Amino acid sequence: MLLMHEVHKVKGKAEDDFEAAFRDGWMPMLAKGDDARLLWYANHAHGSGMSYQVVTVTAVRNGEAWERLADRVQRGDLQSWMRDLDELRHDVYGTLQQPLPWSPMHDIDFATVPTDGTAHEPTMYMEDTMWPHDGKLVDYIEACGTVYSLSLDHPDRFITIESAVQPAFGSQVRGEVTLMQKIHDLGRLGQLLSKEMAPAHRAPGTWMYDALDVRDQWESKLLRTSIWSPLY
């Protein structure tokens, strides 16, 4: 399985039309076949980054399915939809990703992915993208899966990792890892944003300290799913 992760810089006056294009166009058009499904449609939460940015994640079954999808977009039945979409945004930045070996989301039964736009409460996600030290990518992936991910596995959970990916070979910066993490406790998110992390949580023997051996650069984005996003 491949994941097509896109960051869209949407025109402010066109944000509703842009969302409708994915809800009423991309999502149901993909659902007519078995090659791909839209998984997430999420906005950057207000105050957490650039204005009018949307993150979409589309699952593609395999490389052959991606080739067919690309052909549809570039010269087939999705060409006109993409042309109209480009009128609603300033730019788009995409990365073709593959799940890490330990990612909770590895293969998806497309039949279980909603495609009808059913409304639900929005959900907050923390999307973290890390850039391990040179030569430490494999070490970071292993440590993240055996230490960090397990540290989140307890009843009083703040966040859970739903997807862990890296760019597909040849498609983007190789030394990069992205985690899609669902936030379960907004109160604790407020504490994280408003208070300094306690020394005990960043001392030797903790993930925040020990992980510095393999990475010290990352970016966090707060995303809020739309009320119709297939996954939330």
C-alpha positions, 0 to 999 in steps of 0.5 A: 500500500502507498499513501499519497500525502498532500498539503494544499495551499487553498485560496481563502475565498475558495475554501468551501468549494475546495472542500466540496471538490474532495467531498463530492468529487475525489472521494466518490470518484475513487470509490467507483474503482478499487485502486484508491480511497481518500482517508483523511481530509483535515485543516490546519487548526487555527493558530497552528500554522499557515492560513487555509492549508489542508492536508489530504491523505489518499491510500493507493493499493500498490504501484500499478494502481498508482500508475493508473491513478496518475494516468487518470489525473494527467490525461484521463477522466480525472484531468478536468477535475484536477484542472478545476481544483487547481483554480481553487488553490495557490499550490500543492506539495505532495509526498508518496509514502510507504508504511513503516514495518511497525505502523498500525496502518499497514494494509487497508480493506478499502471496502471498510473506508466510508465514501458517503460523506456521513457527518461526525464530530471533528477529531484533532491530530498531531502530525509529526515529521522527523528528520533523523541525523545522517546515517540514523534513519534505520536506528530512528525507525527502530527506536520509534517503533520499539520505544516511543510507540510502546510508551503511548500504549496505556489506558490513560492515553493522550495520543495514539499513532494511527499511521507511521510512514516514510517517503517511498524510495525515489519520491522525496527526501529519504531521511524522513518519518511522519507520524499521524497521531490521534489526540484523545485528550484536548485538555492535555494538549492545552497543557502541552502548549501552555507549559514547559515540559517537566524536567523528569520527562526529558531526563536521561532514560526518557524518550525525549532525551534518549531520542536525541541520539538519533534525531533532534529536528521535527515539525508538529502540525495540529490538524482538525478533520472535516466533519465528513472525513472518512477517517477521524 
